[in-house]
């Protein structure tokens, strides 16, 4: 009972802070409101699986159909960074009381020159908040993908993925999802045929590969 009261107070505080920040018009505020309202209109159930993060998640249109026996909420938004998800964690994740959360952030951060340490700090804050509310929540941090349009920073991406993997290994209930290897060829180069014209976002074939990766985390 004591734990439930603590969690209830935390949720109320999160809701209060979220409402307070709305008046400040944080980046992506309008999009987050739209996503939240759309999910409410369709209906959702507690203990669903939430996929969230930047546009690579948002543009995964076949996400629910790829895992038809699971209730999945896609709250991916814009060209977000880890700090943006940290700011909008309540409306996009916490309030849905998910059993599992898959997070894709870091890609846009790296391209914008955000330090790996700062990205990991935001992700750690996210993990801590989720685990404080429900220690049983399964959390999956998705490694950055190898986009041809951002290949000039591949070393930065490699460092981030390695650090993210090490972080996940150090945290109970947190797992690293590697999407890099499956999207590169035998020489270790990005595969442009798996991306749409902008060479940043995955095309249908690219998402088919992602589906194969994530199926290992779902019991079919």
C-alpha positions in Angstrom: 0.0 0.0 0.0 2.8 2.4 0.9 4.5 1.8 -2.5 1.2 2.3 -4.3 0.7 5.7 -2.6 4.3 6.7 -3.5 3.7 5.8 -7.1 0.4 7.6 -7.2 2.0 10.7 -5.8 4.7 10.5 -8.4 2.2 10.1 -11.2 0.3 13.1 -10.0 3.5 15.1 -9.8 4.5 14.0 -13.3 1.0 15.0 -14.6 1.3 18.4 -12.8 4.7 19.1 -14.3 3.6 18.0 -17.7 0.6 20.4 -17.6 2.9 23.2 -16.4 5.4 22.8 -19.2 2.6 22.9 -21.8 2.3 26.6 -21.2 6.0 27.0 -22.2 5.5 25.4 -25.6 8.4 22.9 -25.5 9.7 21.7 -28.9 7.3 19.1 -30.4 4.6 20.2 -28.0 1.9 20.3 -30.7 2.9 17.0 -32.2 3.0 15.3 -28.9 -0.5 16.6 -28.1 -1.8 15.3 -31.4 -0.2 11.9 -30.9 -1.6 11.7 -27.4 -5.1 12.7 -28.6 -5.0 10.2 -31.5 -4.2 7.3 -29.3 -6.9 8.3 -26.8 -9.4 8.4 -29.7 -8.5 4.9 -30.8 -8.4 3.5 -27.2 -5.6 1.7 -25.5 -5.0 -0.8 -22.7 -2.5 -0.7 -19.8 0.5 -2.9 -20.1 0.7 -2.4 -23.8 4.1 -2.2 -25.6 5.2 1.3 -26.4 7.6 2.2 -29.2 8.8 5.7 -29.0 11.6 8.0 -30.1 12.4 9.9 -33.3 11.0 9.7 -36.8 12.5 6.3 -37.5 9.8 5.0 -35.1 7.1 7.4 -36.2 7.5 6.3 -39.9 7.2 2.6 -39.0 3.7 2.3 -40.4 3.6 -1.5 -40.3 4.6 -1.7 -36.7 1.3 -2.9 -35.3 0.6 -5.3 -38.2 4.1 -6.7 -37.8 3.1 -7.9 -34.3 -0.7 -8.5 -34.6 -1.1 -10.4 -31.4 0.3 -7.6 -29.3 -1.2 -4.2 -28.4 1.4 -1.7 -29.6 1.4 2.1 -29.2 3.6 4.1 -31.6 4.5 7.5 -30.0 7.4 8.3 -32.2 7.7 12.1 -32.9 9.4 14.3 -35.3 13.2 14.7 -35.4 13.4 14.3 -31.7 16.5 14.0 -29.5 16.8 12.1 -26.2 16.3 15.3 -24.2 13.0 15.9 -26.1 11.7 12.4 -25.1 12.8 13.2 -21.5 10.7 16.3 -21.6 7.6 14.5 -23.0 8.0 11.2 -21.2 4.7 11.5 -19.3 2.3 12.0 -22.3 4.2 9.7 -24.6 5.1 6.8 -22.3 4.3 7.0 -18.6 0.6 7.6 -18.7 0.0 4.5 -20.8 1.4 2.3 -18.0 3.3 0.0 -20.5 4.8 -3.4 -19.7 7.5 -2.8 -22.3 9.1 0.3 -23.9 11.3 0.4 -26.9 13.2 3.7 -27.3 15.0 5.0 -30.4 16.9 8.2 -29.6 20.5 9.3 -30.2 20.5 9.4 -34.0 19.5 13.0 -34.3 21.5 14.0 -31.3 24.7 12.7 -32.8 24.1 14.4 -36.1 23.4 17.7 -34.3 26.8 17.3 -32.4 25.4 16.4 -29.0 28.0 14.7 -26.8 27.5 10.9 -26.3 27.7 11.5 -22.5 24.8 14.0 -22.7 22.7 11.6 -24.7 23.4 8.8 -22.3 22.5 11.1 -19.4 19.1 11.9 -20.8 18.5 8.2 -21.5 19.5 7.3 -18.0 17.1 9.9 -16.6 14.3 8.3 -18.7 15.2 4.8 -17.5 15.3 5.9 -13.9 11.9 7.5 -14.1 10.3 4.5 -15.8 11.8 2.1 -13.3 10.8 4.2 -10.4 7.2 4.0 -11.4 7.3 0.3 -12.3 10.5 -1.7 -11.7 9.1 -4.5 -13.7 8.9 -2.5 -16.9 11.0 -4.0 -19.7 13.1 -1.3 -21.3 14.9 -1.7 -24.7 17.3 1.0 -26.0 17.7 0.7 -29.7 21.1 1.4 -31.2 21.5 4.0 -33.9 21.1 2.8 -37.5 23.7 3.2 -40.3 22.1 5.9 -42.5 24.0 6.6 -45.8 23.2 10.3 -45.5 25.0 10.5 -42.1 27.8 8.1 -43.0 30.5 10.8 -42.5 29.8 10.5 -38.7 29.8 6.7 -38.6 32.6 6.6 -36.0 30.5 8.8 -33.7 27.6 6.4 -34.2 29.8 3.4 -33.5 31.1 4.9 -30.3 27.5 5.8 -29.2 26.3 2.3 -29.9 29.1 0.7 -27.9 28.6 3.0 -25.0 24.8 2.4 -25.1 25.4 -1.3 -25.1 27.7 -1.0 -22.1 25.1 1.1 -20.3 22.4 -1.5 -20.9 24.6 -4.3 -19.7 25.1 -2.3 -16.4 21.4 -1.9 -15.8 19.0 -4.5 -14.7 15.8 -4.7 -16.8 17.4 -2.7 -19.7 18.4 -4.4 -23.0 20.3 -3.1 -26.0 18.9 -3.7 -29.5 21.5 -3.8 -32.2 20.1 -2.6 -35.6 23.4 -1.7 -37.2 24.8 -5.0 -38.4 21.6 -6.1 -40.2 21.5 -2.9 -42.2 25.1 -3.0 -43.4 26.8 -5.2 -46.1 29.6 -7.7 -45.7 32.1 -4.9 -46.0 30.4 -3.0 -43.1 29.0 -0.3 -45.4 25.4 1.1 -45.2 23.0 -0.3 -47.7 21.3 2.5 -49.6 18.7 0.2 -51.1 17.1 -0.1 -47.7 16.4 3.6 -47.4 14.0 6.0 -49.0 15.2 8.9 -51.2 16.5 11.0 -48.3 18.9 8.1 -47.4 18.0 8.7 -43.8 14.8 6.9 -43.2 14.1 3.2 -43.9 12.0 2.0 -46.7 9.6 -1.0 -46.8 12.5 -3.4 -47.2 14.4 -1.7 -44.4 11.5 -2.1 -42.0 11.1 -5.7 -42.9 14.6 -6.2 -41.7 13.8 -4.3 -38.5 10.7 -6.5 -38.0 13.0 -9.6 -38.2 15.2 -8.0 -35.5 12.4 -7.2 -33.1 10.6 -10.5 -33.5 13.3 -12.0 -31.3 11.8 -9.8 -28.5 8.3 -11.0 -29.0 6.9 -14.4 -28.3 5.0 -15.4 -31.5 
